[in-house]
């Protein structure tokens, strides 16, 4: 299946994402470090700091991967659940948890779909995701679910690749990711197309500003985004309103 066909519909994207992340799970931490020039962990720490965790707050980390953001939130005193659609990612996150020490409360990890969250309404004070909203088959559905499980006044934070607005910058950025992704895919997995998924999804992604517009449309408050790496990455933030709106 070509990438174009894989991303053509929500159903085909769902199947492709499950296959892809199962394939790359054991190399995931390496790839995120390489593609972020070693800055990935620093950005995740920044996101966790921006969450302004209160001791004992309930936090949900979506598309948690091997657990980096979940552990950062736990270090700040949160009671954390990490959720990912890829079973192998959850296995790796649980293995990290078994090796972790000094956490006030270790995160719990489970397999699940961020478009159909297995939690009651208003369950969490904070919902986070790293590289999750770009990969979800239907972004609006996931954002509605996130709003549903947030308590009034709860915060949502998302770290992801941005989509540069300037066409020349965007073209250079996507060409770079395509070239580097092709080399890494060939070396690590014997398939040059493995990491070309990233620039392919960025081409279809509304970017941080587009995600902010969707959040406002869905009646989130305090919607902002901050850029990092010269605007090539971004952190979106929003709050579920404390009062019911008409």
Buried (B, 14 or more C-beta within 10 A) or exposed (E): EEBEEBBEEBEBBBBBBBEBBBBBBBBBBEBBEBBBEEBBBEBBBBBBEBBEBEEEBBBBBBBBBBBBBBBBBBBBBBBBBBBBBBBBBBBBBBEBBEEBEEEEEBBBBBBBBBBEBEBEEBBBBBBBBBBBBBBBBEBEBBBEBBBBBBBEEBBBBBBBBBBBEEEEEBEEBBEEBBEBBBEBBBEBBEEBBBBBBBBBBBEEBBBBBBBBEBBEEBEBBEBEBEBBEEBBBBBBBBBBBEEEEE
